[in-house]
Amino acid sequence: MIGYGLFALNNPTLRDLNSTTKAELREDHPQFRTHIDNYLQYAPVAAVYILNAAGIHGKHNLRDRTIILGISAILTAGTVEGVKRWTHEERPNGQDFLSFPSGHTATAFAAAEFMRQEYKDVSPWYGVAGYLAATTTGALRMYNNKHWLSDVVAGAGVGILSTKAAYWMYPWIQRKLFKDNATHASKVIMPYYNPQFHSAGLSFIFFPR
């Protein structure tokens, strides 16, 4: 998916596909505008915490899944922002040159993969629901004329890969952070990055014993 998006940056055939997809969407829904995608991208993450609060437990406890989510968010945001600056792709609406890849879509698919990983042993339908929300987010980014098709495809790939990488990395991080007894740890300092406001820093997370 990432490779497709990168290839589409300079491939005439795929760039034409971007243009024709945009033209068809605008022809069918010329006045379409919505802000739902700004919130829907976080729906799978919210669902994980709501389900756990309701007693439907996923793979990890509160501390572990929060750290994994933080790692995924850092990887997703860092990759998206870096590639946006490097590719300098103009948005379909001409708003700016930060089109590739779609950050909303990357966040949504990172969240969907997070939900799938946490609940795949409970039921595959939780993952299906998360990916449905993510796919809808990507589609709405195109309907809102904010992104090209290739932006959305690549953003989905970045999000999925970032969450998979977070799950791959966490066992090593867990051993380093909680050498003695992971259940005794009550405080964690995590870096964060907010692409919306271009701000970064450290967050202090407290977990009751």
C-alpha positions as CSV (number, residue, x, y, z in Angstrom):
1,M,0.0,0.0,0.0
2,I,2.9,2.4,0.8
3,G,4.7,1.3,-2.3
4,Y,1.6,2.0,-4.4
5,G,1.3,5.5,-3.0
6,L,4.9,6.3,-3.6
7,F,4.8,4.9,-7.1
8,A,1.7,7.0,-7.8
9,L,3.6,10.2,-7.1
10,N,5.3,10.0,-10.5
11,N,3.4,7.4,-12.5
12,P,1.2,9.0,-15.2
13,T,-1.3,6.2,-15.2
14,L,-1.9,6.2,-11.4
15,R,-1.9,10.0,-11.3
16,D,-4.7,9.9,-14.0
17,L,-6.5,7.4,-11.7
18,N,-6.3,9.9,-8.9
19,S,-7.7,12.6,-11.1
20,T,-10.6,10.5,-12.5
21,T,-11.5,9.3,-9.0
22,K,-11.6,12.9,-7.8
23,A,-13.7,14.0,-10.8
24,E,-16.2,11.2,-10.3
25,L,-16.6,12.0,-6.6
26,R,-17.0,15.7,-7.2
27,E,-19.5,15.1,-10.0
28,D,-21.7,12.8,-7.9
29,H,-21.4,14.9,-4.7
30,P,-20.2,18.4,-5.6
31,Q,-21.3,20.1,-2.4
32,F,-20.3,17.3,0.0
33,R,-18.7,18.5,3.3
34,T,-18.4,16.8,6.6
35,H,-16.2,16.9,9.7
36,I,-17.1,13.4,10.8
37,D,-13.7,12.1,9.6
38,N,-12.0,14.3,12.2
39,Y,-13.6,12.1,14.9
40,L,-14.2,8.8,13.2
41,Q,-10.4,8.3,12.9
42,Y,-10.2,7.8,16.7
43,A,-13.3,5.5,17.0
44,P,-11.5,2.2,17.1
45,V,-9.2,3.4,19.9
46,A,-12.2,4.7,21.9
47,A,-13.9,1.4,21.4
48,V,-11.0,-0.6,22.8
49,Y,-11.1,1.4,26.1
50,I,-14.9,1.4,26.2
51,L,-15.0,-2.4,25.7
52,N,-12.5,-3.0,28.4
53,A,-14.4,-0.7,30.8
54,A,-17.5,-2.8,30.0
55,G,-15.7,-6.0,31.0
56,I,-14.8,-7.3,27.5
57,H,-11.1,-7.5,28.0
58,G,-8.5,-7.5,25.2
59,K,-5.0,-8.9,25.0
60,H,-3.3,-6.3,27.2
61,N,-4.0,-4.5,30.4
62,L,-4.4,-0.7,30.7
63,R,-0.8,0.1,31.0
64,D,0.5,-2.1,28.3
65,R,-2.0,-1.2,25.7
66,T,-1.6,2.5,26.4
67,I,2.1,2.3,25.9
68,I,1.7,0.3,22.7
69,L,-0.8,2.9,21.5
70,G,1.6,5.7,22.3
71,I,4.4,4.0,20.3
72,S,2.1,3.5,17.4
73,A,1.0,7.1,17.5
74,I,4.6,8.4,17.5
75,L,5.5,6.1,14.6
76,T,2.5,7.1,12.6
77,A,2.7,10.9,13.2
78,G,6.5,11.0,12.7
79,T,6.3,9.1,9.4
80,V,3.3,11.0,8.1
81,E,4.8,14.4,8.9
82,G,8.2,13.5,7.5
83,V,6.9,12.1,4.3
84,K,4.5,15.1,3.8
85,R,7.4,17.5,4.0
86,W,9.5,15.4,1.7
87,T,7.0,14.7,-1.1
88,H,5.4,18.2,-1.1
89,E,2.3,16.9,-2.9
90,E,-0.5,19.4,-3.5
91,R,-3.9,18.6,-2.1
92,P,-6.8,18.1,-4.6
93,N,-8.4,21.3,-3.3
94,G,-5.1,23.3,-3.6
95,Q,-5.1,24.1,0.1
96,D,-1.5,23.3,0.7
97,F,1.3,20.9,-0.3
98,L,0.9,18.4,2.5
99,S,-1.3,15.9,0.8
100,F,0.8,12.7,0.8
101,P,0.1,10.6,2.7
102,S,-3.3,11.1,4.4
103,G,-2.7,11.7,8.1
104,H,-6.4,11.1,9.1
105,T,-6.3,7.8,7.2
106,A,-3.0,6.7,8.8
107,T,-4.4,7.4,12.2
108,A,-7.6,5.6,11.5
109,F,-5.9,2.5,10.2
110,A,-3.4,2.5,13.0
111,A,-6.3,2.6,15.4
112,A,-8.1,-0.2,13.5
113,E,-5.1,-2.5,13.6
114,F,-4.7,-1.7,17.4
115,M,-8.3,-2.8,17.9
116,R,-7.8,-5.9,15.8
117,Q,-4.7,-6.9,17.7
118,E,-6.3,-6.4,21.1
119,Y,-9.5,-8.4,20.2
120,K,-8.5,-10.8,17.5
121,D,-8.6,-13.7,20.1
122,V,-12.0,-12.6,21.3
123,S,-13.8,-12.2,18.0
124,P,-12.6,-11.2,14.4
125,W,-15.6,-9.0,14.1
126,Y,-14.1,-6.4,16.4
127,G,-11.3,-6.0,13.9
128,V,-13.8,-5.9,11.0
129,A,-15.6,-3.0,12.7
130,G,-12.4,-1.1,13.3
131,Y,-11.3,-1.5,9.7
132,L,-14.8,-0.4,8.5
133,A,-14.5,2.8,10.5
134,A,-11.0,3.4,9.1
135,T,-12.0,2.7,5.5
136,T,-14.9,5.1,5.9
137,T,-12.5,7.7,7.2
138,G,-10.3,7.3,4.1
139,A,-13.3,7.6,1.8
140,L,-14.5,10.7,3.6
141,R,-11.1,12.4,3.1
142,M,-11.5,11.9,-0.7
143,Y,-15.2,13.0,-0.6
144,N,-14.1,16.2,1.3
145,N,-11.6,16.8,-1.5
146,K,-8.7,16.8,0.9
147,H,-6.8,13.8,-0.5
148,W,-6.1,11.8,-3.6
149,L,-6.8,8.1,-3.8
150,S,-3.1,7.3,-3.5
151,D,-2.7,9.5,-0.4
152,V,-5.4,7.4,1.3
153,V,-4.0,4.0,0.2
154,A,-0.5,5.0,1.4
155,G,-1.9,6.4,4.7
156,A,-3.6,3.2,5.4
157,G,-0.4,1.3,4.9
158,V,1.6,3.6,7.2
159,G,-1.0,3.3,9.9
160,I,-1.2,-0.5,9.8
161,L,2.6,-0.9,9.7
162,S,3.1,1.6,12.6
163,T,0.8,-0.4,14.9
164,K,2.3,-3.7,13.9
165,A,5.8,-2.3,14.6
166,A,4.6,-1.1,18.0
167,Y,3.4,-4.6,18.9
168,W,6.7,-6.1,17.6
169,M,8.7,-3.5,19.7
170,Y,6.8,-3.7,22.9
171,P,8.1,-7.0,24.4
172,W,11.6,-5.6,24.2
173,I,10.5,-2.2,25.7
174,Q,8.6,-4.0,28.4
175,R,11.7,-5.9,29.4
176,K,13.7,-2.7,29.6
177,L,11.2,-0.6,31.4
178,F,9.9,-3.2,33.8
179,K,12.9,-5.4,34.6
180,D,11.9,-6.4,38.1
181,N,8.1,-6.9,38.0
182,A,5.9,-5.3,35.3
183,T,2.9,-5.4,37.7
184,H,4.7,-3.0,40.2
185,A,5.3,-0.2,37.7
186,S,3.0,2.7,38.3
187,K,4.5,5.6,36.3
188,V,5.6,5.8,32.7
189,I,7.0,8.8,30.8
190,M,6.1,8.7,27.1
191,P,7.1,11.1,24.3
192,Y,4.2,12.4,22.2
193,Y,3.7,14.3,19.0
194,N,0.5,16.1,17.9
195,P,0.5,16.6,14.1
196,Q,-2.5,18.9,14.2
197,F,-0.7,21.5,16.3
198,H,2.9,20.5,15.4
199,S,3.7,20.2,19.1
200,A,5.9,17.6,20.9
201,G,6.9,16.8,24.4
202,L,6.7,14.3,27.2
203,S,3.6,12.9,28.8
204,F,3.4,11.4,32.3
205,I,1.1,8.4,32.6
206,F,0.1,7.1,36.0
207,F,-1.3,3.6,36.5
208,P,-2.8,2.7,39.9
209,R,-1.2,-0.4,41.5
